[in-house]
Amino acid sequence: MLRNVQNPKQQFTNHLAWTSDDPIGLEVDRAAGSYIYLKDGRRIIDLISGIAVSSLGHGHPRVVEAIKRQVDKHLHVMVYGEFIQGPQVRLAEALSNVLPDGLDSVYFTMTGTEANEGALKLAKKATGRSHMVSFENSYHGDSHGSLSVTGRQVYREPFLPLLPDVTFLPFNDISALSAIDETVACVITEPIQGEGGIIVPSVEWHKALRARCTEVGALLIFDEIQTGFGRTGSMFACEQFGVTPDIITLAKAMGGGMPLGAFVSSRTIMGTLRTNPPLSHVTTFGGHPVSCAAALATLEVLRQEALPARALQIESQIRDTLKHPSVREIRGRGAMLGMDLRDADLTAKVVATCLENGVLLGWTLHSNSLVRIAPPLNIEEDVLNMALRVILMALKEHSK
């Protein structure tokens, strides 16, 4: 006997696990460039890039072509790190060439959370220590290890106990760094806090953090999962602060829309995963060849089209346009910006009205008054202007 055929919304609510009280619920037909096209015939300008993923927009032709070429060759053939696969090794070399000196050994994962998990394990293995330090309001992922170093108690409490021996320090507070001592395996931080509200710390804080980690022998981990690949105006945000971490974690925009992450360190540090025991860290699908092919094409486009510099132009355009009494502040760097509005009610109304008028915005996990603005780095100037006019209209409508 055939079951009653459900419509897509019923299938979504009945069979797909969703974890927010009120999912956006847009039914996607296709996506191209800076637009998402819906089943109901509408198109919307994507100003959040799938949360800083689609930095080349949706379906960039060079990324799609790279995916098609690799699909015709092979998909998964062996667990990570055993076979020599062209897309993996070419991408690893290309990443080593654009990362700061010393970050030249790449371990590919599927996601950013996995990348942070691997980085934490690597730090403990390389130092022989267990104590870890993170920062208040940070976000590093939702698996047990990465959640253990995420500095927002409301997300941690339902899953306690998490990893022990984790200390949280205030972000961007140089005086607090003295708590980092010789027991610490690693300090993990976002160079610019994303979900914590798009918070940019000072150059002085970054340099003091680097110096303190070096002094006590703790490894410094930069979580560049959201800030990396041109989003903040340089290929990696650490370049803007004059600091090189011992380990860097990457994901989101890296794969050009395909799932891919990585943690990167020196060959010496990374070599500790090969012994006592061998295979100290393993993954089945990390560095999937199709994702790596897409990532290599993405990196080439980012460099050839100078899109990190374009991120700075986007920032200037947004700051110059979104001037309104209800906008308390625009925070961030490049195309990783947060528009801080006067209260949560106004924020919800502005985001909803923009969506009704064809512009997709969002907010961060830790703030209900900060509107996330993170468009594709190659968004056309006229399309961005159109979206900004919609935002201004919504601000005027709901600020009366």
C-alpha positions as CSV (number, residue, x, y, z in Angstrom):
1,M,0.0,0.0,0.0
2,L,1.4,3.4,-1.0
3,R,1.8,6.0,1.7
4,N,0.4,9.5,1.2
5,V,2.9,11.6,-0.7
6,Q,4.1,14.5,1.5
7,N,5.0,17.9,0.2
8,P,8.6,19.1,0.7
9,K,7.7,21.1,3.8
10,Q,6.1,18.1,5.4
11,Q,9.0,15.9,4.5
12,F,11.4,18.5,6.0
13,T,9.5,18.8,9.3
14,N,8.7,15.1,9.6
15,H,11.9,13.4,8.5
16,L,14.8,15.9,8.6
17,A,16.4,16.6,12.0
18,W,16.4,20.4,12.5
19,T,17.6,22.0,15.6
20,S,16.3,25.6,15.7
21,D,12.9,26.7,16.9
22,D,12.0,28.4,13.7
23,P,14.0,27.3,10.6
24,I,14.0,29.8,7.7
25,G,12.3,27.1,5.6
26,L,13.0,28.5,2.1
27,E,12.7,25.8,-0.6
28,V,15.7,26.1,-2.9
29,D,15.4,25.4,-6.6
30,R,18.9,26.4,-7.7
31,A,21.7,28.9,-6.9
32,A,24.0,30.9,-9.2
33,G,26.4,33.7,-8.5
34,S,25.0,36.0,-5.7
35,Y,21.5,34.7,-6.0
36,I,19.5,31.8,-4.5
37,Y,16.4,30.9,-6.6
38,L,13.4,29.5,-4.8
39,K,10.8,27.0,-5.8
40,D,8.1,29.7,-5.6
41,G,9.8,31.7,-8.3
42,R,11.5,34.3,-6.1
43,R,15.2,35.0,-6.2
44,I,17.1,36.4,-3.2
45,I,20.4,38.1,-2.9
46,D,22.7,36.0,-0.6
47,L,24.4,38.3,1.8
48,I,25.6,35.6,4.2
49,S,27.2,33.2,1.7
50,G,26.0,30.1,3.5
51,I,27.7,31.5,6.6
52,A,31.0,32.5,4.9
53,V,31.2,29.4,2.7
54,S,30.3,30.6,-0.8
55,S,33.0,33.2,-1.2
56,L,32.9,32.8,-5.0
57,G,29.1,32.9,-5.1
58,H,27.1,29.8,-6.0
59,G,28.2,27.5,-8.7
60,H,31.3,29.3,-9.9
61,P,32.0,27.8,-13.4
62,R,35.7,27.0,-12.7
63,V,34.8,25.2,-9.5
64,V,32.0,23.3,-11.1
65,E,34.3,22.3,-14.0
66,A,36.9,21.1,-11.6
67,I,34.3,19.0,-9.8
68,K,33.1,17.4,-13.0
69,R,36.6,16.6,-14.2
70,Q,37.4,14.9,-10.9
71,V,34.1,13.0,-10.7
72,D,35.0,11.4,-14.1
73,K,38.3,10.3,-12.7
74,H,37.5,8.8,-9.3
75,L,35.7,9.4,-6.1
76,H,36.8,7.9,-2.7
77,V,39.4,5.2,-3.2
78,M,41.1,4.8,0.3
79,V,41.0,6.3,3.8
80,Y,43.0,9.4,4.2
81,G,46.7,9.5,3.9
82,E,47.4,6.0,2.4
83,F,47.2,6.6,-1.4
84,I,48.8,9.4,-3.4
85,Q,45.8,11.3,-4.8
86,G,46.5,14.2,-7.2
87,P,43.9,16.6,-5.9
88,Q,45.0,16.2,-2.3
89,V,48.8,16.7,-2.9
90,R,48.3,19.6,-5.4
91,L,46.0,21.4,-2.9
92,A,48.3,20.7,0.0
93,E,51.2,22.2,-1.9
94,A,49.2,25.2,-3.0
95,L,48.1,25.9,0.6
96,S,51.6,25.7,1.8
97,N,52.6,28.3,-0.7
98,V,50.0,30.9,0.5
99,L,50.2,30.2,4.2
100,P,52.8,31.9,6.5
101,D,56.2,30.2,6.6
102,G,56.3,27.1,8.7
103,L,52.7,26.0,8.1
104,D,53.6,23.5,5.5
105,S,52.1,20.2,6.5
106,V,48.4,19.8,5.8
107,Y,45.9,17.3,7.3
108,F,42.6,17.4,5.5
109,T,39.3,16.8,7.2
110,M,35.6,17.2,6.1
111,T,34.5,20.0,8.4
112,G,35.8,22.9,10.5
113,T,34.8,21.1,13.7
114,E,36.9,18.1,12.7
115,A,39.8,20.4,11.9
116,N,39.6,21.8,15.4
117,E,39.3,18.4,16.9
118,G,42.5,17.3,15.1
119,A,44.3,20.5,16.1
120,L,43.5,19.9,19.8
121,K,44.7,16.3,19.6
122,L,47.9,17.4,17.8
123,A,48.7,20.0,20.4
124,K,48.3,17.5,23.2
125,K,50.4,14.9,21.4
126,A,53.2,17.3,20.4
127,T,53.5,18.8,23.9
128,G,52.7,15.9,26.2
129,R,50.4,18.3,28.1
130,S,46.6,18.3,28.6
131,H,45.7,21.8,29.8
132,M,43.9,23.9,27.1
133,V,43.1,27.6,27.0
134,S,40.3,29.3,25.0
135,F,38.4,32.6,25.3
136,E,35.0,33.8,26.4
137,N,32.4,34.0,23.7
138,S,34.5,32.0,21.3
139,Y,33.0,29.4,18.9
140,H,35.0,26.4,17.7
141,G,32.3,23.8,16.8
142,D,29.7,21.5,18.3
143,S,31.4,18.1,18.7
144,H,32.6,17.2,22.2
145,G,36.2,18.3,21.9
146,S,35.5,21.6,20.0
147,L,32.5,22.4,22.2
148,S,34.8,21.9,25.2
149,V,36.8,25.0,24.0
150,T,33.8,27.0,22.9
151,G,33.4,29.9,25.3
152,R,29.6,30.1,25.7
153,Q,28.2,28.3,28.6
154,V,24.6,28.1,27.3
155,Y,25.7,25.7,24.5
156,R,28.0,23.7,26.8
157,E,25.8,23.1,29.8
158,P,23.4,20.5,28.2
159,F,26.4,18.3,27.3
160,L,28.5,18.4,30.5
161,P,30.8,16.8,31.4
162,L,33.0,17.8,28.5
163,L,36.8,17.7,28.2
164,P,38.4,18.6,31.6
165,D,41.3,21.0,32.1
166,V,40.0,23.9,29.9
167,T,40.4,27.5,31.0
168,F,38.5,30.4,29.5
169,L,40.1,33.9,29.5
170,P,38.5,37.2,28.6
171,F,39.1,38.0,24.9
172,N,41.4,40.9,23.9
173,D,42.6,41.3,27.5
174,I,46.4,41.4,27.6
175,S,46.6,41.3,31.4
176,A,44.7,37.9,31.4
177,L,47.4,36.2,29.3
178,S,49.6,35.6,32.4
179,A,47.2,32.7,33.2
180,I,48.8,30.8,30.3
181,D,51.6,28.8,31.9
182,E,53.9,25.7,31.4
183,T,51.0,23.3,31.9
184,V,49.2,24.5,28.8
185,A,49.3,22.4,25.7
186,C,47.6,24.9,23.5
187,V,45.7,28.2,23.3
188,I,43.0,28.2,20.6
189,T,41.5,31.5,19.4
190,E,39.7,33.0,16.4
191,P,41.8,35.9,15.2
192,I,38.4,37.7,14.8
193,Q,35.6,36.3,16.8
194,G,32.7,35.3,14.5
195,E,29.7,33.9,16.4
196,G,30.7,35.9,19.4
197,G,29.7,39.1,17.6
198,I,32.3,39.9,15.0
199,I,34.9,41.1,17.5
200,V,38.2,42.4,16.2
201,P,41.0,42.3,18.9
202,S,44.0,44.5,18.8
203,V,47.3,43.9,17.1
204,E,49.0,44.3,20.6
205,W,46.8,41.5,22.0
206,H,47.7,39.2,19.2
207,K,51.4,39.8,19.6
208,A,51.3,39.5,23.4
209,L,49.4,36.2,23.0
210,R,52.0,34.9,20.5
211,A,54.8,35.9,22.9
212,R,53.3,34.3,25.9
213,C,52.7,31.0,24.1
214,T,56.3,31.0,22.9
215,E,57.5,31.8,26.4
216,V,55.8,28.8,28.1
217,G,55.9,26.4,25.2
218,A,52.2,26.3,24.5
219,L,51.1,25.8,20.9
220,L,49.0,28.7,19.5
221,I,46.1,27.5,17.3
222,F,44.3,30.0,15.1
223,D,40.8,29.0,14.1
224,E,40.5,30.6,10.7
225,I,37.5,28.6,9.6
226,Q,35.4,31.7,9.1
227,T,38.1,34.3,8.6
228,G,40.3,32.4,6.1
229,F,40.5,32.6,2.3
230,G,40.2,36.3,1.8
231,R,37.1,37.0,3.9
232,T,38.7,39.7,6.0
233,G,40.8,41.4,3.3
234,S,43.9,39.2,3.3
235,M,44.2,35.6,2.4
236,F,44.3,34.7,6.1
237,A,43.4,37.1,9.0
238,C,46.6,36.3,10.9
239,E,48.5,38.3,8.2
240,Q,46.8,41.5,9.4
241,F,48.1,41.0,12.9
242,G,51.7,40.1,12.1
243,V,51.4,36.8,14.0
244,T,52.0,33.2,12.8
245,P,50.3,30.4,14.8
246,D,51.8,27.0,15.4
247,I,48.6,25.4,14.0
248,I,45.9,26.9,11.8
249,T,42.5,25.4,11.1
250,L,40.6,26.0,7.9
251,A,37.2,25.1,6.4
252,K,34.1,26.9,5.1
253,A,35.1,28.9,2.0
254,M,38.0,26.5,1.4
255,G,36.0,24.0,-0.6
256,G,34.1,26.4,-2.8
257,G,30.8,24.9,-1.7
258,M,32.1,21.4,-1.2
259,P,32.7,19.9,2.4
260,L,36.4,20.3,3.3
261,G,38.5,21.4,6.2
262,A,42.1,21.1,7.3
263,F,44.5,21.7,10.2
264,V,48.0,22.8,9.2
265,S,51.2,22.9,11.1
266,S,54.9,22.3,10.6
267,R,56.2,18.9,9.4
268,T,57.9,18.5,12.8
269,I,54.8,19.0,14.9
270,M,52.5,17.1,12.5
271,G,55.0,14.2,12.5
272,T,54.0,13.4,16.1
273,L,50.8,11.8,14.8
274,R,52.8,9.1,13.0
275,T,54.2,7.4,16.1
276,N,53.3,6.2,19.6
277,P,50.9,4.9,18.3
278,P,51.0,5.1,14.5
279,L,47.8,6.4,13.0
280,S,47.2,8.7,16.0
281,H,44.6,10.5,14.0
282,V,42.6,9.0,11.1
283,T,39.7,9.9,8.9
284,T,37.8,8.1,6.2
285,F,36.5,10.9,4.0
286,G,38.9,13.8,5.0
287,G,40.4,15.3,1.8
288,H,37.8,13.8,-0.5
289,P,39.3,14.1,-4.0
290,V,36.3,16.0,-5.4
291,S,36.3,18.5,-2.6
292,C,40.1,19.0,-3.0
293,A,39.7,19.6,-6.7
294,A,37.0,22.2,-6.0
295,A,39.2,23.8,-3.3
296,L,42.2,24.1,-5.6
297,A,40.1,25.8,-8.3
298,T,38.6,28.1,-5.6
299,L,42.1,29.1,-4.3
300,E,43.2,29.8,-7.9
301,V,40.2,32.1,-8.5
302,L,40.7,33.9,-5.2
303,R,44.3,34.7,-6.1
304,Q,43.9,35.5,-9.8
305,E,40.9,37.8,-9.3
306,A,42.5,39.5,-6.2
307,L,39.3,38.8,-4.1
308,P,40.9,39.5,-0.7
309,A,41.3,43.1,-1.9
310,R,37.8,43.0,-3.2
311,A,36.7,42.2,0.4
312,L,38.1,45.6,1.5
313,Q,36.1,47.4,-1.2
314,I,33.0,45.6,-0.1
315,E,33.6,46.8,3.5
316,S,34.0,50.3,2.4
317,Q,30.8,50.2,0.3
318,I,28.8,48.8,3.2
319,R,30.2,51.2,5.8
320,D,29.6,54.2,3.5
321,T,26.0,53.2,2.8
322,L,24.5,51.8,6.0
323,K,24.5,55.0,7.9
324,H,21.3,55.2,10.0
325,P,20.5,56.2,13.6
326,S,19.4,52.7,14.5
327,V,22.8,51.3,13.5
328,R,25.0,51.5,16.6
329,E,28.1,50.1,15.0
330,I,29.4,48.1,12.0
331,R,32.1,45.7,13.3
332,G,34.5,43.5,11.5
333,R,37.0,43.4,8.6
334,G,36.5,43.0,4.9
335,A,33.4,41.1,4.0
336,M,33.0,39.7,7.5
337,L,30.9,42.4,9.1
338,G,28.3,42.7,11.8
339,M,25.7,45.5,11.9
340,D,24.8,46.1,15.5
341,L,21.3,47.4,15.9
342,R,19.6,49.0,18.9
343,D,17.7,45.9,20.1
344,A,16.7,42.4,19.3
345,D,13.1,43.3,18.2
346,L,14.4,45.7,15.6
347,T,16.9,43.2,14.4
348,A,14.3,40.5,13.9
349,K,12.0,42.9,12.0
350,V,14.8,44.2,9.7
351,V,16.0,40.7,8.9
352,A,12.5,39.5,8.1
353,T,11.6,42.5,6.0
354,C,14.8,42.2,4.0
355,L,14.0,38.5,3.3
356,E,10.5,39.5,2.1
357,N,12.2,41.9,-0.2
358,G,14.7,39.5,-1.6
359,V,17.8,39.9,0.6
360,L,19.1,37.1,2.9
361,L,20.7,38.2,6.1
362,G,21.3,36.4,9.4
363,W,22.7,36.9,12.9
364,T,25.4,35.3,15.0
365,L,24.9,32.5,17.5
366,H,25.8,34.7,20.5
367,S,24.0,37.9,19.6
368,N,20.3,38.7,18.8
369,S,21.0,42.3,17.8
370,L,23.9,41.8,15.4
371,V,23.1,41.4,11.7
372,R,25.6,39.2,9.9
373,I,26.7,40.6,6.5
374,A,29.1,38.3,4.6
375,P,28.4,38.5,0.9
376,P,30.3,36.6,-1.8
377,L,33.7,38.3,-2.4
378,N,32.9,38.6,-6.1
379,I,29.4,40.0,-5.7
380,E,28.7,42.6,-8.4
381,E,28.7,46.2,-7.2
382,D,25.2,46.9,-8.5
383,V,23.8,43.8,-6.8
384,L,25.4,44.8,-3.5
385,N,24.0,48.3,-3.8
386,M,20.6,46.9,-4.5
387,A,20.8,44.8,-1.3
388,L,22.0,47.7,0.8
389,R,19.1,49.8,-0.4
390,V,16.7,47.1,0.8
391,I,18.5,47.1,4.2
392,L,18.2,50.9,4.5
393,M,14.5,50.7,3.6
394,A,13.9,48.1,6.3
395,L,15.8,50.2,8.8
396,K,13.7,53.3,8.0
397,E,10.5,51.3,8.1
398,H,11.0,49.8,11.5
399,S,12.8,52.7,13.2
400,K,9.8,55.0,13.2
